Amino acid sequence: MTQTRQETYDWYDEADALEAPRGGDGALPGFPIAWQHFGWWLAGIAFSAIWILETWTATSPAQNAVGSLAESLWTLLLSLAICLGIYRFSKAQSRPLAHVLCIVSAVVLLLNHALA
């Protein structure tokens, strides 16, 4: 009589349990991975609010308020794209440098907008 060896694959299920859970890159402990850019979202919203508030207060009643607001929204989107591009370009070199360059560029663009 020959016995056939029946292989079980139960050890595959156990091997997954032994591996450490992998988190996202740069994820904050205690927060879901989806919230890892929450600070950047808040900063972007605050930046946009300051930009629009400055445009709204600088517009005189004699000017076309809708046209200047539309132009301001366009330049806001352009400035946010510039900040994002600077961040993504410099992130490969150094993450802290990327944060500093992004923040400095946002401040310079906002000052240029406010003083122009």
C-alpha distance (Angstrom), angle and dihedral (degrees) to the residues before:
residue distance angle dihedral
M1 . . .
T2 3.69 . .
Q3 3.71 121.7 .
T4 3.73 118.5 -144.6
R5 3.72 114.8 -137.7
Q6 3.73 110.0 -125.8
E7 3.77 112.3 -156.4
T8 3.73 121.3 -150.3
Y9 3.73 124.2 -155.9
D10 3.79 96.3 -154.1
W11 3.79 92.1 118.8
Y12 3.82 90.1 67.1
D13 3.80 90.2 65.1
E14 3.80 91.9 48.9
A15 3.81 93.3 48.9
D16 3.81 91.5 62.9
A17 3.79 90.5 55.9
L18 3.81 92.2 54.2
E19 3.81 94.9 56.2
A20 3.78 117.8 93.7
P21 3.81 114.6 -112.5
R22 3.76 112.0 -101.8
G23 3.76 119.4 -131.7
G24 3.78 128.4 -159.8
D25 3.78 120.6 -91.2
G26 3.76 109.6 -85.4
A27 3.78 93.9 1.2
L28 3.75 115.1 158.9
P29 3.80 114.9 -119.8
G30 3.77 112.7 -107.7
F31 3.80 94.6 20.6
P32 3.80 127.1 96.3
I33 3.79 115.4 -105.6
A34 3.80 89.7 -114.3
W35 3.83 89.2 64.7
Q36 3.80 96.8 54.1
H37 3.83 92.5 104.3
F38 3.82 94.9 41.5
G39 3.81 92.8 113.1
W40 3.79 91.6 53.3
W41 3.80 90.6 50.3
L42 3.79 91.0 52.0
A43 3.80 91.3 47.4
G44 3.81 90.8 49.6
I45 3.78 92.5 49.6
A46 3.82 91.7 48.4
F47 3.81 90.7 47.4
S48 3.80 90.9 50.1
A49 3.79 92.6 47.5
I50 3.81 91.7 51.4
W51 3.81 90.5 46.9
I52 3.82 94.1 50.8
L53 3.82 93.0 42.0
E54 3.81 90.4 52.4
T55 3.81 90.8 49.0
W56 3.79 92.6 47.8
T57 3.80 94.1 49.6
A58 3.82 93.8 44.1
T59 3.82 93.8 53.5
S60 3.77 112.5 98.6
P61 3.82 119.3 -141.7
A62 3.82 91.1 -116.0
Q63 3.82 92.4 61.5
N64 3.75 126.1 79.0
A65 3.83 99.6 -95.0
V66 3.80 94.8 -166.7
G67 3.80 93.2 52.4
S68 3.78 94.2 48.3
L69 3.80 91.1 45.9
A70 3.81 91.0 51.3
E71 3.80 90.3 49.1
S72 3.80 89.5 48.7
L73 3.81 91.8 51.3
W74 3.80 89.9 51.2
T75 3.81 92.4 50.8
L76 3.83 89.7 44.9
L77 3.80 91.2 55.8
L78 3.79 90.0 46.0
S79 3.80 92.6 50.2
L80 3.83 91.9 48.2
A81 3.81 89.1 50.7
I82 3.81 90.3 50.3
C83 3.82 91.1 50.7
L84 3.80 91.2 48.2
G85 3.79 91.4 48.5
I86 3.80 92.1 50.4
Y87 3.80 90.5 48.5
R88 3.80 95.4 48.9
F89 3.79 93.4 43.6
S90 3.80 94.6 50.4
K91 3.83 96.0 37.9
A92 3.79 90.2 80.7
Q93 3.79 90.4 60.5
S94 3.79 102.2 41.0
R95 3.78 130.2 -15.5
P96 3.85 95.9 -149.9
L97 3.80 90.1 47.9
A98 3.80 89.2 50.7
H99 3.81 90.7 54.2
V100 3.79 92.4 49.2
L101 3.81 94.0 46.6
C102 3.80 92.2 48.0
I103 3.81 93.1 50.2
V104 3.81 93.5 44.5
S105 3.80 92.1 48.8
A106 3.82 90.6 49.6
V107 3.80 91.3 51.2
V108 3.82 92.1 47.5
L109 3.82 92.1 48.7
L110 3.82 91.8 48.0
L111 3.82 92.2 48.9
N112 3.80 90.3 47.6
H113 3.80 89.5 51.2
A114 3.79 93.6 46.7
L115 3.80 96.0 46.6
A116 3.80 97.7 41.0
